[in-house]
Amino acid sequence: MEVLDIGIHTGFSSMTRDDPAGLLDQNERVQECVGELEAGEYSHLVAWDDRRICRDEYFSVVQYAATQGDAEIVYVGDVNEDDLTFDLKRRIERDTKEEEIEKSRRAIDRRKEQGYDHGRPRFGMTYDDAGHYQVPGEDFDTVLEIFRHDRNGKSRREIAEEVEIPLGTVQNVLDCRDWYVEREKIAENGSVSIPSK
């Protein structure tokens, strides 16, 4: 993944509505960069602050494109002190976001230390009532069907066609067979509280 440096690659920072080159959303170079951001060609968009990315109200368009392309907007250096209220607001927003990310990381670390599952449930699974462990969910019968077809010698592609789910999902289920068996045993032993359907 590449880094999109506003100061080098785009015309975002220098353009305003009075610019003879026209509006931001009509500038070919800017449109191209927004498209590349949205397509996921960049991992980071780097600028001094959001006013260096673009002016007027076009920043929300750039933010949306970065979000769609999974690119992080990163600010480096000190922001200008011209508009103290604006600068303070931006700094507080960035600090708050960083604090939320750190809290989330700490929560995940605590779950790992306690041996709990974390993240989105795997195919066929859901979280128990306490939210600690993944247990068989609505599609768990399909997981068992995948295992049965695999034991009967069907290829992964044949299994995917048979159970009508993507090949990648079938591969993930089969690659995690031991994990699924372990979680099924935990649920059968009553060690966790399975949500009522």
VENWOZI-V201620 format. One record per backbone hydrogen bond with DSSP energy under -1.0 kcal/mol. CO is the residue of the C=O (numbers start at 1). NH is the residue of the N-H. E is the energy in kcal/mol with one decimal. If there is no record, write none. Layout:
CO_NH_E, CO_NH_E
This chain:
2_43_-2.8, 4_46_-2.7, 5_8_-1.4, 5_9_-2.6, 6_10_-1.1, 11_15_-1.0, 16_19_-1.6, 19_22_-2.1, 23_26_-1.7, 24_27_-1.5, 27_31_-2.8, 28_32_-2.3, 29_33_-1.8, 30_34_-2.5, 31_35_-2.5, 32_36_-2.2, 33_37_-2.4, 34_38_-2.5, 35_39_-1.9, 36_41_-2.4, 37_40_-1.3, 41_2_-1.4, 43_72_-2.6, 44_4_-3.1, 45_74_-3.0, 46_6_-2.3, 47_76_-2.2, 49_52_-1.5, 50_54_-1.5, 55_58_-1.4, 58_62_-1.6, 59_63_-2.9, 60_64_-2.2, 61_65_-2.2, 62_66_-2.5, 63_67_-2.4, 64_68_-2.6, 65_69_-2.0, 66_71_-3.1, 67_70_-1.1, 72_45_-2.6, 74_47_-2.0, 83_87_-2.6, 84_88_-2.7, 85_89_-2.2, 86_90_-2.2, 87_91_-2.4, 88_92_-2.6, 89_93_-2.4, 90_94_-2.3, 91_95_-2.7, 92_96_-2.7, 93_97_-2.2, 94_98_-2.5, 95_99_-2.3, 96_100_-2.4, 97_101_-2.3, 98_102_-2.3, 99_103_-2.5, 100_104_-2.3, 101_105_-2.2, 102_106_-2.4, 103_107_-2.4, 104_108_-2.1, 105_109_-2.4, 106_110_-2.3, 107_111_-2.1, 108_112_-2.4, 109_113_-2.4, 110_114_-1.9, 111_116_-2.5, 112_115_-1.3, 122_125_-2.2, 124_137_-3.3, 126_135_-3.7, 128_131_-1.8, 132_117_-2.5, 133_128_-2.6, 135_126_-2.6, 137_140_-1.6, 139_143_-1.2, 140_144_-2.2, 141_145_-1.9, 142_146_-2.3, 143_147_-2.0, 144_148_-2.1, 145_149_-2.6, 146_150_-2.2, 147_151_-2.4, 148_152_-1.6, 149_154_-2.2, 150_153_-1.6, 155_159_-2.4, 156_160_-2.4, 157_161_-2.0, 158_162_-2.3, 159_163_-2.9, 160_164_-1.0, 160_165_-1.4, 166_170_-1.8, 167_171_-2.5, 168_172_-2.2, 169_173_-2.4, 170_174_-2.5, 171_175_-2.4, 172_176_-1.1, 174_177_-1.2, 176_180_-2.3, 177_181_-2.5, 178_182_-2.4, 179_183_-2.5, 180_184_-2.3, 181_185_-2.1, 182_186_-2.2, 183_187_-2.0, 184_188_-2.4, 185_189_-2.3, 186_191_-1.9, 187_190_-1.1, 193_129_-3.3
